[in-house]
Amino acid sequence: MAPYSIGDVERLLDVKAHVIRYWEKEIPLIQPVKDTYGRRSYSDRDLEILLRLKHLLYERRFTLEGARDQLYQELSGEHQDLRGSISALRADLLGVLSRLPPGSAPGSSNDEDSP
C-alpha cells in the first residue's frame, strides 16, 4: 500500500496534524519516514498504531503514558497471530476508505441527508 501523508492521516483519524506530531514524539513506535523536505510519510503499521492510540485515548480514556504502555504490551503479547490478521484486515479497510470520495464514507454527513 502507498504511504500516507500527514494530511491523509489527519483525515482518517479526524485528529489535527499537531496532535499527530506530538504523539510521534511520545510514542517511539510511530516512525514516519521524512523526505528531504521534512514531509512525513506514514506506513500502514504507523497508521494502525495511531488508530489504536486514538481509541485508547479517546474511547478508553487512557492517559498518553498508559496508552503507550498498553501498546507495548499488545505488540509484545501472546496473541500476535490474531493481531496480525486484524491489522491486515484493518489496513485493507483503510485502503478502501482512502480511495472513497470525501464525504462518502459511512457515518459522514452529506448535504442530501441534512434537513
C-alpha positions in Angstrom: 0.0 0.0 0.0 1.1 3.5 -0.7 2.4 5.6 2.2 0.1 8.1 3.8 0.8 11.8 4.1 0.1 13.6 7.4 -3.0 15.2 5.7 -4.3 11.7 4.9 -3.7 10.6 8.5 -5.3 13.7 9.7 -8.5 13.0 7.7 -8.6 9.3 8.5 -8.2 9.8 12.3 -10.1 13.1 12.4 -7.2 14.5 14.5 -5.2 17.6 13.9 -1.7 17.3 12.5 -0.1 19.0 15.5 -1.6 16.2 17.7 -0.2 13.5 15.4 3.2 15.1 15.5 3.0 15.3 19.3 2.1 11.6 19.5 5.1 10.7 17.3 7.4 12.3 19.9 5.8 10.5 22.8 5.3 7.1 21.2 8.5 5.8 19.6 6.6 3.0 17.8 5.3 5.6 15.4 8.1 6.2 12.9 7.1 8.1 9.8 9.8 8.4 7.1 10.7 12.0 6.3 11.8 13.1 2.8 14.4 15.7 2.1 11.9 18.5 2.7 10.8 17.1 6.1 7.4 15.8 4.8 6.2 12.8 6.7 5.2 9.5 5.1 3.3 7.1 7.3 3.2 3.3 6.7 0.3 1.0 7.3 1.8 0.0 10.6 2.1 3.6 11.7 -1.5 4.2 10.8 -2.6 1.1 12.7 -0.7 2.2 15.8 -2.2 5.7 15.5 -5.7 4.3 15.2 -5.2 2.1 18.2 -3.7 5.0 20.1 -6.6 7.3 19.3 -9.0 4.6 20.5 -7.1 4.1 23.8 -7.0 7.9 24.4 -10.5 9.0 23.3 -12.7 5.9 23.9 -11.0 4.1 26.7 -9.8 7.3 28.4 -6.2 6.2 28.9 -3.5 8.8 29.7 -0.8 9.0 27.0 1.6 7.2 29.2 -1.0 4.4 29.9 -1.8 4.1 26.2 1.9 3.9 25.3 2.3 1.1 27.9 -0.8 -0.7 26.6 0.5 -0.5 23.0 3.8 -2.0 24.0 2.0 -4.8 25.9 -0.2 -5.5 22.9 2.6 -5.6 20.4 4.7 -8.0 22.5 1.7 -10.2 23.7 1.0 -13.8 23.1 -1.8 -13.3 20.6 0.4 -11.9 17.8 -1.1 -14.1 15.0 -4.6 -12.8 15.7 -3.4 -9.2 16.0 -1.6 -9.7 12.7 -4.7 -10.8 11.0 -6.7 -8.0 12.4 -4.0 -5.5 11.4 -4.0 -6.8 7.8 -7.8 -6.5 7.6 -7.7 -3.0 9.1 -5.1 -2.0 6.6 -7.2 -3.3 3.7 -10.3 -1.4 5.0 -8.3 1.8 5.4 -7.0 1.4 1.8 -10.6 1.2 0.6 -11.7 4.1 2.8 -8.8 6.3 1.5 -10.0 5.7 -2.1 -13.6 6.9 -1.4 -14.5 10.4 -2.4 -14.6 12.9 0.5 -18.0 12.8 2.3 -19.0 9.3 1.1 -17.6 7.3 4.0 -20.1 5.6 6.2 -21.2 7.8 9.0 -20.2 11.0 7.3 -22.9 13.6 6.7 -23.7 14.8 3.2 -25.9 17.6 2.0 -28.7 15.4 0.8 -29.3 13.9 4.3 -29.2 17.3 6.1 -32.5 18.9 6.9 
